């Protein structure tokens, strides 16, 4: 199995009313003054000290990076290794008069899957105090000898943050490998030669 190093990297309000739909004609350039004020991390895929998050220079994206975020399956592999998950709790400063949403997830990593084995990566986000949660998932099917990947997928149900208010963005992700259709098959998803990172592409609007 190629997954030799397992140096797996991916890396990372007040009202309950339904938010307005996201429409592209509302979008504006990202304002200055947006930044991360705090980071909380918990999960089987992100032990303490193995993840971080940062804002792009133009405030158009958030990137989370993890150094031990991987899953694998196969004969002799424990069921607890079939799925790994991580949740980041990001305190963010939002400039007055602006609101943002996450519309696209870009994720990069490595997967290797025998015939009949599948791997997947799923993510979600929501703002503290909001009921609405946006989700995204990508599934890969074997056989694949070993392949680096970079994919972009849209979040379903993207919502905007509260207008002009500092908030908490909860972002969660998991990776899974399933060999139920080939009990003798191996599979892994994570990274081998590039960082397993997740980039949240943001959309901004004036409010």
C-alpha positions as CSV (number, residue, x, y, z in Angstrom):
1,X,0.0,0.0,0.0
2,X,1.5,3.3,-1.1
3,X,0.2,5.2,1.9
4,X,3.7,4.9,3.4
5,X,4.4,8.1,5.3
6,X,0.9,8.8,6.4
7,X,2.0,12.4,6.8
8,X,-1.6,13.3,6.1
9,X,-2.4,17.0,5.8
10,X,-5.6,18.7,5.2
11,X,-5.4,21.3,6.6
12,X,-7.8,23.9,8.6
13,X,-25.9,34.2,14.9
14,X,-28.1,35.6,17.2
15,X,-31.3,35.0,15.3
16,X,-32.8,31.7,14.3
17,X,-34.6,33.0,11.2
18,X,-33.8,31.5,7.9
19,X,-31.2,33.6,6.0
20,X,-31.8,35.1,2.7
21,X,-30.8,33.1,-0.4
22,X,-27.4,33.6,-1.8
23,X,-27.5,35.4,-5.1
24,X,-24.5,36.4,-7.2
25,X,-25.7,39.9,-7.9
26,X,-25.2,40.7,-4.3
27,X,-21.5,39.8,-4.2
28,X,-18.9,42.5,-3.6
29,X,-15.1,42.4,-3.4
30,X,-13.8,41.2,0.0
31,X,-13.4,44.1,2.4
32,X,-10.3,44.7,4.6
33,X,-10.4,44.0,8.3
34,X,-11.5,40.4,8.1
35,X,-9.4,38.0,10.2
36,X,-9.4,35.0,12.5
37,X,-9.5,35.9,16.2
38,X,-9.5,32.4,17.7
39,X,-9.2,28.7,16.7
40,X,-10.6,25.7,18.5
41,X,-10.0,22.2,17.2
42,X,-11.4,18.8,18.2
43,X,-11.7,15.4,16.5
44,X,-10.0,12.1,15.8
45,X,-8.4,13.6,12.7
46,X,-6.7,16.5,14.3
47,X,-4.9,15.8,17.6
48,X,-3.6,18.9,19.4
49,X,-0.9,20.8,17.5
50,X,-1.6,19.1,14.1
51,X,-3.8,21.8,12.5
52,X,-4.0,25.5,11.7
53,X,-6.2,27.9,9.8
54,X,-5.4,31.1,7.9
55,X,-7.0,33.8,5.8
56,X,-5.8,34.6,2.3
57,X,-4.2,38.0,1.6
58,X,-7.2,39.2,-0.3
59,X,-9.8,38.0,2.3
60,X,-11.5,35.8,-0.3
61,X,-10.7,32.4,1.3
62,X,-10.0,30.5,4.5
63,X,-7.6,27.6,4.4
64,X,-7.5,24.8,7.0
65,X,-4.5,22.4,7.1
66,X,-4.2,19.2,9.1
67,X,-1.1,17.0,9.6
68,X,-2.7,13.7,10.8
69,X,-6.0,13.6,9.0
70,X,-6.4,10.3,7.1
71,X,-8.5,7.1,7.0
72,X,-7.9,3.7,5.7
73,X,-9.6,0.2,5.5
74,X,-8.5,-3.3,4.8
75,X,-7.8,-6.7,6.4
76,X,-6.4,-6.2,9.8
77,X,-7.3,-2.5,9.9
78,X,-9.5,-1.5,12.9
79,X,-12.9,0.0,12.3
80,X,-11.9,3.2,14.1
81,X,-9.5,3.9,11.3
82,X,-12.2,3.7,8.6
83,X,-13.4,7.2,9.5
84,X,-11.6,10.3,10.9
85,X,-13.3,13.6,11.6
86,X,-12.3,17.1,12.7
87,X,-14.2,20.3,13.7
88,X,-12.7,23.7,13.7
89,X,-14.4,26.5,15.6
90,X,-13.1,29.8,14.2
91,X,-13.8,33.1,15.8
92,X,-13.8,35.7,13.0
93,X,-13.8,39.5,12.9
94,X,-16.3,40.8,10.3
95,X,-16.0,44.4,9.0
96,X,-19.0,46.6,9.8
97,X,-21.5,46.6,6.9
98,X,-20.5,43.3,5.4
99,X,-21.5,39.7,5.6
100,X,-20.0,36.5,4.1
101,X,-20.9,33.0,3.1
102,X,-18.8,30.0,2.0
103,X,-19.9,28.9,-1.4
104,X,-17.2,26.5,-2.6
105,X,-14.8,24.0,-0.9
106,X,-11.5,23.2,-2.5
107,X,-9.8,20.1,-1.1
108,X,-6.5,18.5,-2.1
109,X,-4.9,15.2,-1.0
110,X,-4.2,11.6,-2.1
111,X,-6.2,8.4,-2.4
112,X,-5.6,4.8,-3.2
113,X,-8.4,2.3,-3.5
114,X,-8.7,-1.3,-4.5
115,X,-11.6,-2.6,-6.7
116,X,-14.9,-2.4,-4.8
117,X,-13.5,0.1,-2.2
118,X,-14.7,3.7,-1.9
119,X,-13.3,6.7,-0.2
120,X,-15.0,10.0,0.5
121,X,-14.5,13.4,2.0
122,X,-17.4,15.4,3.5
123,X,-17.6,18.9,5.0
124,X,-20.1,21.2,6.6
125,X,-20.3,24.7,8.1
126,X,-22.6,26.8,10.1
127,X,-22.5,30.1,12.0
128,X,-22.9,30.0,15.8
129,X,-26.5,30.5,16.7
130,X,-27.9,29.6,13.3
131,X,-30.0,26.6,12.5
132,X,-29.0,26.3,8.8
133,X,-26.0,24.1,8.0
134,X,-24.4,23.9,4.5
135,X,-22.9,20.6,3.4
136,X,-20.6,19.2,0.7
137,X,-19.3,15.7,-0.1
138,X,-17.2,14.0,-2.8
139,X,-16.9,10.2,-3.2
140,X,-14.1,8.3,-5.0
141,X,-14.4,4.7,-6.3
142,X,-11.6,2.1,-6.8
143,X,-9.7,0.7,-8.4
144,X,-7.2,3.5,-8.2
145,X,-3.5,2.7,-7.8
146,X,-2.6,6.0,-6.2
147,X,-3.6,9.5,-7.2
148,X,-3.2,13.0,-5.9
149,X,-6.3,15.1,-6.3
150,X,-7.5,18.7,-6.2
151,X,-11.3,19.2,-6.4
152,X,-13.8,21.9,-6.0
153,X,-17.3,21.2,-4.9
154,X,-20.2,23.6,-4.1
155,X,-21.8,23.7,-0.6
156,X,-25.5,22.9,-0.6
157,X,-27.5,25.4,1.4
158,X,-24.8,28.1,1.8
159,X,-25.9,30.9,4.1
160,X,-24.5,34.4,5.1
161,X,-23.1,35.4,8.4
162,X,-24.9,38.0,10.6
163,X,-24.5,41.4,9.1
164,X,-21.5,43.3,10.3
165,X,-21.0,41.2,13.4
166,X,-18.1,39.2,14.7
167,X,-19.2,35.6,14.7
168,X,-18.0,32.0,15.1
169,X,-17.7,29.8,12.0
170,X,-18.0,26.1,12.8
171,X,-16.4,24.0,10.0
172,X,-16.3,20.3,10.2
173,X,-14.9,17.6,7.9
174,X,-14.5,13.9,7.7
175,X,-12.7,11.3,5.5
176,X,-14.0,7.7,5.1
177,X,-13.0,4.5,3.5
178,X,-15.4,1.6,3.0
179,X,-14.4,-1.9,1.8
180,X,-17.8,-3.6,2.5
181,X,-18.0,-4.7,-1.1
182,X,-14.5,-6.2,-1.1
183,X,-13.5,-7.4,2.4
184,X,-10.0,-8.2,1.1
185,X,-9.5,-4.9,-0.5
186,X,-7.4,-2.0,0.9
187,X,-8.1,1.7,0.6
188,X,-6.7,5.0,2.0
189,X,-7.5,8.7,1.7
190,X,-5.3,11.5,2.9
191,X,-2.0,12.6,1.6
192,X,1.4,11.3,0.4
193,X,3.2,14.0,-1.4
194,X,1.1,17.1,-1.1
195,X,-0.7,18.8,1.7
196,X,-4.1,17.6,2.5
197,X,-5.7,21.0,2.8
198,X,-9.2,22.4,2.6
199,X,-9.9,25.9,1.3
200,X,-13.2,27.6,1.9
201,X,-13.9,30.2,-0.9
202,X,-15.9,33.1,0.5
203,X,-18.5,35.3,-1.0
204,X,-19.1,38.8,0.4
205,X,-22.0,41.2,0.3
206,X,-22.7,44.6,1.6
207,X,-25.6,44.6,4.1
